[in-house]
């Protein structure tokens, strides 16, 4: 396990090169799953758990880890599979940080870390329906690896409010917003819905796309038709982690094309840390915003409306 965490500490070197590292693990059975190492704080054998009365069945308990009380979620149960056995002392917990919150995911075993290119990560097959818990799939050593939509799981276990506080959006802004469009890009269906509902409350029209490659192709088609993205859209709000092409690479591609480089870009991600601020400047994005804070997101749109109209 020390080797796994040594690799975790190297993770930031790959960001911005359309590359990532996946931590591979198993829930039950032979199927391999993956999680972006950039989200992982620590991997450890399951500590003693304290049960929480009236909590979701998915929450197996809380653990005190390095002075912090952290909820531990049974990742198999959360995705509709049989949960881990009663005795979890020989299981592992992956401590992660999503949307500025820390939680542990109980898994059967942890395999290893693999270095990959986002171009090797693909959206789930279209025949999987709408109720699956995947954001992407890939292959490692000719074996299928499923990448779980953690944001969907967290939204089901501990829903966050999507309401915008009173006073963030006034009538004047809403009057102007109805004439405007915002482009959003996110591979998580839950995140797309959250962002879309928030922006629609502000009053703007939303065009939602699923990944960076799709967004870049869409924008290139616009400019080939003689249109200017900065005139078509008030801004683009993009996730960072996406199959085919990540948000950093998408931003860099847009900035390198004179026909679309004036588009206002906000990177909106569950990745935490000051490191992202440096990457925002490096690739030329206009702003960075941590998920999912409806007031903050709405305020960015309001500020942009006021600045341009």
Secondary structure, DSSP 8 states (H G I E B T S, - for coil): -HHHHHHHTTGGGTTTTTEEEEEEEESSSS-EEEEEGGGEEEEEE----B--TT--TTEEEEEEETTEEEEEEEHHHHTTS----S--TTSEEEEEEETTEEEEEEESEEEEEEEEEGGG-B---GGG-SS--EEEEEEETTEEEEEE-HHHHHHHHS-------TTSS-HHHHHHHTT-EEEEE-S-HHHHHHHHHHHHHHT-EEEEESSHHHHHHHHHHHHHTT--HHHH-SEEEE-S--SSS-HHHHHHHHHT-TTTTTS-EEEEES--STHHHHHHHHHT-SEEEETT-HHHHHHHHHHHHHHH-
